[in-house]
């Protein structure tokens, strides 16, 4: 009996020791704005993934707007004060990004860059989609749909924002391959649907027979689509977006938009949590800088093929 009691006590002590030795991990994630459906999705997915990790304490913060660099910097500083083990954030200002990464990592906190890679590999990892490739593919689809001939307007997000730069460069490089495609200009609509509508109205006033509007996110594209419909240009002026939000995918399915890009925002959120935990426990593959969460250019032809296959 005493032997059995001793064994039970030993098991109990070991269980307590094991519980005490389980490392609690703090991961902080900052997104540029929760008003953007993409970043709201990243937050939801990260918080859902966190439920599977009882030893994780996750904090996800978002700025009021996609241009609030001061607010974003304050949130990063707040998470530093909370002594997070790993800090993830995306870039508003690419010029300040390397400095910010170095400042945070100088305090012993590894950094994950998510969604847009501006840190020139000074961070621990980049987690997110290949935005250049995604936008290149969509712009190419536009040029092919036009038969390699026409006029195209480019609608960017916040000027200087790295996501906007990567996507804008992808679109420009794709269109440049077609000698009879003319890029009539670039308009900034700051990721916003209302501004996308207003800018599209201005574009269509200046170029009433415009062939296409390539918007580098879905909110701006949906605003542009409103303007195209109002001008009676549906089916005459192509509209494309980026991010694959539900409403944009529906418009692609209806044939009102030519294409968007699925960027798997849920995969970004979940992978940030998983990678953050691995980094905190020093179990990540340090030789692998980029953790690509994938992109799929989704156009009307592909959707029709998928729909046909499911019937």
N, C-alpha and C positions, 0 to 999 in steps of 0.2 A: 504493500500500500504506500509506504513511504517512497519507494522507488517511483511508483506511478505519480505521486504528488510532485516529486522532484522533476519528473519529465514534463508535467503540465506547467510547472513554474518556469522551466527552461524555455518551453515553447512560447509562453506568454511574454517572457522577457525578450526573446528574439523577435516576436511580432512587434513589440513596442519599439525595439531598436530599428527594425526595418521601416516602420512608419516614420520614425524620427529622421531616418537617413534619406527618405524620399525627398528629392530636391524640389522645392517650390520655385516656380519660374514666373517672372514678371515680363510680359511682352507689351510694348506700347506701339500702337499704329496711328499715324497721322495721315489723313487724306486732305486734299486741297479744298474740298467742299462737299458736304453731305446733301447739298441741293442738286448735285449732279446725279442722275440715276445710276451711273456706272459706279461711283464711289459709295453711294448708299448701298449698292449690291455688295461691294467689297466688305463693307462693315457688317452687313447681315451674315454673309458667309463666314467671316472670321469669327463672329460671336457664336454661330452655330457649331463651327468646328471646335471652339473652345470648350463646349459642353462635354466633349469626349476626352478631355484632359483635366481631371480633377485637381492636379497639382499646378495648374496654370492660372495665373491672374492676368487677365487681358484687359487693356484699356484702349478703346478706339475713339479718336477725336477727329473732328472735322471743322475747318474754318467756315466762316459765314459765306464767303464767295471764293471763286477761283482765282482772285487777284489779291487776296489778303495775306501778303507775305509776312507782315508784322504779326498777325494773329497766328499764323502757322508757326513762326519762330517761337512765339510765346508758348504754344502747346508743346513744342519740342523741349523747351526749357523746363516746363512743368513736369514732363515725364522724366527728365534727367533728375529733377529734385525728388521724384518718387522712387528713384533708384531702380529703374527697370533694368532687366538683364540684357535685353535686346530692344532696339528702337528701329522701327520701319517708317519711312515716309517717302513721299514722291516730291518732285520738284516743281515749283512755280517759276523760280528764277534760276536758269541753268548757270549763270555766272556766279551765283552765291552757293551753289550746291556742293562743290568740292570743299570749300571752306567750312560749310556746315557739317559735312561728314567728318572732316578732320577734327573739328571742335568736339563733336560728340564722342568719336572714337578715342580722342585724347583723354577723355574721362573714363576710359576703360569700358565703354558700352559699344558693342559691335552694332553696325548699321546695316540694315537691308534697304535697298532702294526698290520701290515698287512702281509698277505701271509705266514709268518712263525713265530710261537710264541716262542720267546726266553726270554721274559721279566718276566717269572715266576709270572705272575699276578700282577706286580707292575704298569703296564700301566692301563689306564682306561678301554680299551677293546682290544680284539684281533678280527680282521676281516679277515677271510680267510678260506681256505679249510683244511680238516684233511689230511695232507700229508702222515702221517704214514699209515693211513688206506688205502689210495689210492694205495700206493706202495706195501703194504702187499697184497692187492687184486690182483694186476698185477703179482707179483712174484708167488702167489699161482696158478694163471691161467697158468703160464709157467710150473710149476711143474706138474700140472694136465695134461697139453698138452703133456708133456714128459712121462706120465704114471708113474710119481714118480721116474724116474731113468734118470740120465744124468749129464753132466757137465755144469756149469753156471759161466759166468764172470759177475761181477758187475761193472758198470761204474758210478762213482759218479761225482758231480759237483766240486765246489771249496772245498777242504778239510777244515773242520772247519766251513763252512757255515751251518747255521741251517737247511735250506731247504734240503741241501745235507745229513745232519746227520739224519733228520727225515725219509727221503725216504730210505736212506741206511739201517737204522735200521729196517724199515718195511719190506724191501726185505729180509734181513738176517733172521729176525724172522720167516717169512713165509717159506723160504727154509729150515730152521732148523727143520721143522716139518717132513721133508722127509729124511729118513735115507739113501736112495740111490741116493740122489741129492748131488753132490759135488760142493761146491763153490771154484773155482780154484784161485780166487783172486779178488782184487778191484783195478781199475785203475781210476785215476782222469783225466777228460777231460775238466774241468773248464767251463761247460755249453756250450761249443763251438762245432760247427759242424765239422770244420776242424780238431780240436783235437780229436773229436769222431772218425773220419775216421782214423787218424793216430794211435790212441790207439787200435782201432779194428783190424787194420793191424798187430800191434804188438801181440795182443791177439791171432789172428788166426795163426800167425806164430808159437807161442809157443804151441797153442792147436788147431791143424788143424782139428780135429774132434769135436770141441766144439758144445754143444747142444744149448746153448742160450747165448745171451748178454742182460742183463737187464740194460738199461740206465735210469738214474733218471731224464732226461728231453728229450724232443722231438728233439731238435737240435742235441744233441749227438747221439741219436738213429738214426736219419736220416744220420748222418755221418757214423755210424756203418753199416747201411744198404748198403751204397755205397761199403764199404769194403766187406761185405758178398756177394753182387752181383758180384763184381770183382773177388772174389775167387771161383765163381761158387757154393756157398753154400746156395743160395736162396732156401728155402724149407727144408734145412737141419740144418741151424743154425737160431734159432728163435731170433727175435729182438723185444724189447718192449721199449716204451718211457713213458713220463709223461707230461701233460699240455694240451693235446688235441688241438694243433695248427692245422690249416687246412691241411697242407701238410701231417702231420702224420696221421690224420684221413683218408685222401685219401689212404695212403699206407696200413692202416688197412683194408679199404674197398676192396682194390685190393688183399688182402691176403699176402702182402709182409712183413707187420709187424703183430705180433699177437695182440698187444694191446697198448693202451695209456690210460691216465686218463684225463677225462674232469674236469677241475678245475674252469670253469666259471670265467675267468679273468674279463669279463665285469661286472659280479655281484660283484666282489671285488671292482672294481672302483666305481660303483654306490653306493654300500653300504658304502664305505668310506666317500663319500660326504654326504649321508643321516645321517650317524652316527655322522659325524663331526658337522653338523648343530645342531643335537639334543643335543650333548655334550655342544656346545657353548651356547645353550639356556637353559642348565640344564634340559633337558626333556628326557634324556636317562635313561634306566633301569640299575642302577649301580650294581644291584645284578646279572646281566647277564654279565659275563666277555667275554665269547666266542660268537661271532656272526658268525656262520658257514655258509659259502657261498656255501658249497656242493662239493662233488666229485662223479663222476660216472666212474668206470672202464669200458672202452669201448674196447671190443675185437671183433674178426671177427665173432664169433657166434652171439653176440648181434646185430652187424650191419646187418647180414644176416636176423635175425629175424625181425628187424625194416624195412628193405627193403622189405621183404616179406609181412609184414603187410600193407605197403603203396601201394602195387600193386593192 
